[in-house]
Amino acid sequence: MAGTEFEFSDQDFQRVRRIINQVAGISLADGKRELVYSRLSRRLRQYGFRRFVDYCDLLETGNDEAELREFVNALTTNLTSFFREPHHFEFLAGELLPSLIRARGSSNRRIRVWSAGCSTGEEPYSIAIVLRETLPATGWDIKILATDLDSNVLATAERGVYEWNRVKDLSESRLRRWFHKGRNAQAGWVRVAPALRDLITFRQLNLMDDWPMRGPFDLIFCRNVVIYFDKATQQILFERYADILIEQGHLFVGHSESLFKVTERFTPLGKTIYQRCR
Ligand SMILES: C[S@@+](CC[C@H](N)C(=O)[O-])C[C@H]1O[C@@H](n2cnc3c(N)ncnc32)[C@H](O)[C@@H]1O
């Protein structure tokens, strides 16, 4: 049962679902009623509202872009970790990058990667680690674009400072090479090395909007993002990913996501890795 502090009718829940779908393409399942109540309670308190209907009115008629952003931030799920779904990074280091290095020879030593829905940054930093470790130290032009809709998580990503707990399972050599341990007031925290930070551009971007970049990208990571989108939205998005990837570029999706019956522009390579085929 949702709490009793605020009046929250079925109609209000449907309204919240409609707004988040319009703004972010996110489809909230029936079972998310309690989640909506608890995540948005803080927003209602902020305005002194007692009823969700007033908050929905504010969102729909208030012309308040900042509040719309807070609303979206409150409802997105930002769970992530370094080297989440490690098979993707093993494939990248063991197969994809070695064959790219061979194929590119001495010309076109350039790689463009997009981490779409990067949350607090662990994904793009993990990609940066593998690129730095696998590509020759000099002569390669490497850029990673990391985007998210949620401005709060993006600020954390840009800062590149993490609690020790979040990196403690990385190998000793990776920790030494890619992270600086904080001291004194910063004890218990690590900062990512500038050599990683320098590869990444962080930008706020709603995947539903027009994309300001032209690409093309060699690789796109869009993992554990489309799980919240309905099928029609997924179809449009994967079509756009195919358009902005190079021919035979790779797309990595999350463990419970699939392109099966969604698009035919990609060939599955297994383990939620896809290659553009048309
Ligand atoms: C569960 S996290 C996944 C993070 C990372 N990709 C991973 O797999 O570890 C999903 C992220 O997608 C973002 N997101 C959701 N809807 C979005 C949209 N319409 N445009 C851009 N990002 C969105 C959320 O803000 C959230 O940070």
Ligand as a Chemical Component Dictionary entry (heavy atoms), coordinates in Angstrom:
data_LIG
# 
_chem_comp.id                   LIG 
_chem_comp.type                 NON-POLYMER 
_chem_comp.pdbx_formal_charge   0 
_chem_comp.three_letter_code    LIG 
# 
loop_
_chem_comp_atom.comp_id 
_chem_comp_atom.atom_id 
_chem_comp_atom.alt_atom_id 
_chem_comp_atom.type_symbol 
_chem_comp_atom.charge 
_chem_comp_atom.model_Cartn_x 
_chem_comp_atom.model_Cartn_y 
_chem_comp_atom.model_Cartn_z 
_chem_comp_atom.pdbx_ordinal 
LIG C1  C1  C 0  19.900 1.460  -14.979 1  
LIG S1  S1  S 1  20.832 2.808  -15.609 2  
LIG C2  C2  C 0  22.006 1.966  -16.635 3  
LIG C3  C3  C 0  23.409 2.511  -16.500 4  
LIG C4  C4  C 0  24.466 1.781  -17.349 5  
LIG N1  N1  N 0  24.172 1.885  -18.744 6  
LIG C5  C5  C 0  24.579 0.346  -16.919 7  
LIG O1  O1  O 0  24.099 -0.541 -17.615 8  
LIG O2  O2  O -1 25.165 0.084  -15.872 9  
LIG C6  C6  C 0  19.701 3.508  -16.796 10 
LIG C7  C7  C 0  20.020 4.957  -17.146 11 
LIG O3  O3  O 0  19.255 5.330  -18.285 12 
LIG C8  C8  C 0  18.886 6.687  -18.141 13 
LIG N2  N2  N 0  17.722 6.998  -18.992 14 
LIG C9  C9  C 0  16.448 6.587  -18.836 15 
LIG N3  N3  N 0  15.657 7.116  -19.773 16 
LIG C10 C10 C 0  16.464 7.875  -20.568 17 
LIG C11 C11 C 0  16.239 8.690  -21.715 18 
LIG N4  N4  N 0  15.027 8.842  -22.243 19 
LIG N5  N5  N 0  17.302 9.336  -22.254 20 
LIG C12 C12 C 0  18.535 9.200  -21.712 21 
LIG N6  N6  N 0  18.808 8.440  -20.626 22 
LIG C13 C13 C 0  17.781 7.798  -20.062 23 
LIG C14 C14 C 0  18.603 6.823  -16.654 24 
LIG O4  O4  O 0  18.692 8.166  -16.221 25 
LIG C15 C15 C 0  19.671 5.919  -16.045 26 
LIG O5  O5  O 0  20.795 6.640  -15.621 27 
# 
loop_
_chem_comp_bond.comp_id 
_chem_comp_bond.atom_id_1 
_chem_comp_bond.atom_id_2 
_chem_comp_bond.value_order 
_chem_comp_bond.pdbx_ordinal 
LIG C1  S1  SING 1  
LIG S1  C2  SING 2  
LIG S1  C6  SING 3  
LIG C2  C3  SING 4  
LIG C3  C4  SING 5  
LIG C4  N1  SING 6  
LIG C4  C5  SING 7  
LIG C5  O1  DOUB 8  
LIG C5  O2  SING 9  
LIG C6  C7  SING 10 
LIG C7  O3  SING 11 
LIG C7  C15 SING 12 
LIG O3  C8  SING 13 
LIG C8  N2  SING 14 
LIG C8  C14 SING 15 
LIG N2  C9  SING 16 
LIG N2  C13 SING 17 
LIG C9  N3  DOUB 18 
LIG N3  C10 SING 19 
LIG C10 C11 SING 20 
LIG C10 C13 DOUB 21 
LIG C11 N4  SING 22 
LIG C11 N5  DOUB 23 
LIG N5  C12 SING 24 
LIG C12 N6  DOUB 25 
LIG N6  C13 SING 26 
LIG C14 O4  SING 27 
LIG C14 C15 SING 28 
LIG C15 O5  SING 29 
# 
